Amino acid sequence: MLINLRRSGISFLEIAQRLRITKGSALSRYHRLNGIVFKSSAVYHEKARLARAEATREHRKQRAAAIRERTAMMLDHINSGMPRAEAIRRANQEGLSFEAIGKALNISRQAAHRAARGR
């Protein structure tokens, strides 16, 4: 409707009055409907995308560091004489996945899960 009104030669002020919206709102809706993207909008979205990507990279780095730390702690417990099942159970309770435990011990995640359950 907005596009048809504009194509018929009606000003944005008149369109806004008919639709009971502001002139700026009518203008921006018209441009959005026509797919016109202003440079400032494109720049804003690109900056936001880059910020999200950086946050994701940082989160992955922190997660990898935490996994390395917990894995090393589990291996230290095993090497200091703690029963393997207990070390696995503790590592899992501290947030280490059975997949990460399995990789550290060269076993499958299912075998790590069985060991944690005491089988």
C-alpha positions in Angstrom: 0.0 0.0 0.0 2.8 2.4 1.0 4.7 1.8 -2.2 1.5 2.2 -4.3 0.7 5.5 -2.6 4.2 6.8 -3.2 4.2 5.7 -6.9 1.0 7.6 -7.4 2.8 10.8 -6.5 1.7 11.4 -3.0 4.3 13.0 -0.7 5.6 11.2 2.3 3.9 13.7 4.6 0.5 12.9 3.1 1.2 9.2 3.3 2.2 9.5 6.9 -1.0 11.3 7.7 -3.1 8.7 5.9 -1.4 5.9 7.7 -1.2 7.8 11.0 2.5 7.4 11.4 5.4 9.9 11.3 6.9 11.2 8.1 10.3 9.6 9.0 8.6 6.3 9.7 6.9 6.4 6.3 10.1 7.3 4.6 12.2 4.5 6.2 9.5 1.9 5.7 9.4 2.8 2.0 13.1 2.4 1.7 13.1 -0.9 3.6 10.3 -2.3 1.4 12.3 -1.3 -1.7 15.4 -3.0 -0.3 17.5 0.2 -0.1 20.2 -0.2 2.6 21.9 3.0 3.7 25.6 2.8 4.2 25.3 3.7 7.9 23.0 0.7 8.4 25.3 -1.6 6.6 28.3 -0.4 8.5 26.5 -0.9 11.8 25.5 -4.5 10.9 29.0 -5.3 9.8 30.5 -4.0 13.0 28.0 -6.0 15.1 28.8 -9.1 13.1 32.5 -8.6 13.7 32.0 -8.0 17.4 29.9 -11.3 17.6 32.6 -13.2 15.8 35.3 -11.9 18.1 33.2 -12.8 21.2 32.7 -16.3 19.8 36.5 -16.7 19.2 37.2 -15.5 22.7 34.7 -17.8 24.2 36.1 -20.8 22.3 39.6 -19.9 23.5 38.5 -19.7 27.2 36.6 -23.0 26.8 39.6 -24.7 25.3 41.9 -23.4 28.1 39.4 -24.7 30.7 39.3 -28.1 29.0 43.1 -28.3 29.0 43.3 -27.3 32.7 40.6 -29.8 33.8 42.2 -32.6 31.7 45.6 -31.9 33.2 44.1 -32.0 36.7 42.4 -35.3 36.0 45.6 -36.8 34.6 47.5 -35.5 37.7 44.9 -37.2 40.0 45.3 -40.5 38.1 49.1 -40.3 38.2 49.1 -39.5 41.9 47.2 -42.8 42.6 43.6 -41.8 42.6 41.4 -44.5 41.1 40.8 -43.9 37.5 37.0 -44.1 37.8 37.0 -41.5 40.6 39.2 -39.1 38.6 36.9 -39.4 35.7 33.8 -38.9 37.8 35.4 -35.7 39.4 36.5 -34.4 36.0 33.0 -34.8 34.7 31.4 -33.2 37.7 33.8 -30.2 37.2 32.4 -29.8 33.6 34.7 -31.9 31.5 32.7 -33.8 28.9 33.1 -37.6 28.5 34.3 -36.9 25.0 37.2 -34.8 26.3 37.9 -37.3 29.0 38.0 -40.1 26.4 40.4 -38.1 24.2 42.7 -37.5 27.1 42.8 -41.2 28.1 42.7 -42.6 24.5 39.4 -44.3 25.1 35.9 -43.8 23.7 33.4 -41.4 25.4 31.2 -44.4 26.1 34.1 -46.2 27.9 34.8 -43.0 29.9 31.1 -42.9 30.9 31.1 -46.6 31.9 34.3 -46.0 34.0 32.6 -43.0 35.7 29.6 -45.2 36.6 32.0 -47.8 38.0 31.5 -50.6 35.5 
